[in-house]
């Protein structure tokens, strides 16, 4: 089950294990380069940076909101 589906039908599953705590903080740091932040988000989404940057702005905002929602979910019990 996908976390978000792009208008072109691409299903996105956010893999938070592909991001370090430092990279998470970098997404919100104004001193962080756009390239590095885009690289982090693209990796978590399973996309290439060029594909992430090609997403229309309003769809990108919806994608990012879905990503933030995913980061607020409790961690799954690894023993479940």
C-alpha positions as CSV (number, residue, x, y, z in Angstrom):
1,X,0.0,0.0,0.0
2,X,1.4,3.3,-1.0
3,X,1.8,6.4,1.2
4,X,1.1,8.8,-1.7
5,X,0.3,8.4,-5.4
6,X,1.5,10.9,-7.9
7,X,-0.9,12.2,-10.7
8,X,1.0,10.0,-13.2
9,X,0.2,6.9,-11.1
10,X,3.6,6.5,-9.5
11,X,3.1,5.0,-6.0
12,X,5.3,6.4,-3.3
13,X,6.2,4.5,-0.2
14,X,8.3,6.6,2.2
15,X,11.2,4.6,3.5
16,X,12.3,6.6,6.5
17,X,15.2,4.2,7.1
18,X,16.9,5.9,4.1
19,X,17.3,9.1,6.1
20,X,19.6,9.9,9.0
21,X,18.6,12.2,11.9
22,X,21.0,14.8,10.5
23,X,19.4,14.7,7.1
24,X,16.0,15.1,8.7
25,X,17.2,18.2,10.5
26,X,18.7,19.4,7.3
27,X,15.3,19.4,5.6
28,X,14.3,22.3,7.8
29,X,17.6,24.2,8.1
30,X,17.8,27.3,5.9
31,X,21.5,26.9,5.7
32,X,21.2,23.5,4.1
33,X,21.6,23.4,0.3
34,X,18.6,22.8,-1.8
35,X,20.4,20.1,-3.6
36,X,21.1,18.1,-0.4
37,X,17.5,18.5,0.9
38,X,16.1,17.4,-2.5
39,X,18.5,14.4,-2.5
40,X,17.3,13.3,0.9
41,X,13.6,13.6,0.1
42,X,14.0,11.9,-3.3
43,X,15.9,9.0,-1.7
44,X,13.2,8.5,1.0
45,X,10.5,8.7,-1.8
46,X,12.4,6.2,-4.0
47,X,12.7,8.8,-6.7
48,X,15.5,10.4,-8.7
49,X,16.2,14.1,-7.8
50,X,15.3,15.2,-11.4
51,X,11.9,13.4,-11.1
52,X,11.2,15.0,-7.7
53,X,12.0,18.4,-9.1
54,X,9.6,17.7,-12.1
55,X,6.6,17.3,-9.8
56,X,4.2,20.2,-10.2
57,X,4.3,22.6,-7.2
58,X,0.9,21.8,-5.7
59,X,1.4,18.1,-6.1
60,X,4.8,18.5,-4.4
61,X,3.2,20.3,-1.5
62,X,0.7,17.4,-1.1
63,X,3.6,14.9,-1.3
64,X,5.6,16.7,1.3
65,X,2.5,16.9,3.6
66,X,2.0,13.1,3.2
67,X,5.8,12.7,4.0
68,X,5.4,14.8,7.2
69,X,2.3,12.8,8.2
70,X,4.4,9.6,7.8
71,X,7.1,10.9,10.0
72,X,4.6,11.6,12.8
73,X,3.3,8.0,12.9
74,X,4.5,5.9,15.7
75,X,7.3,3.4,14.9
76,X,6.0,0.0,14.1
77,X,6.7,-2.7,16.7
78,X,9.6,-4.8,15.2
79,X,8.2,-7.8,17.0
80,X,4.8,-7.6,15.4
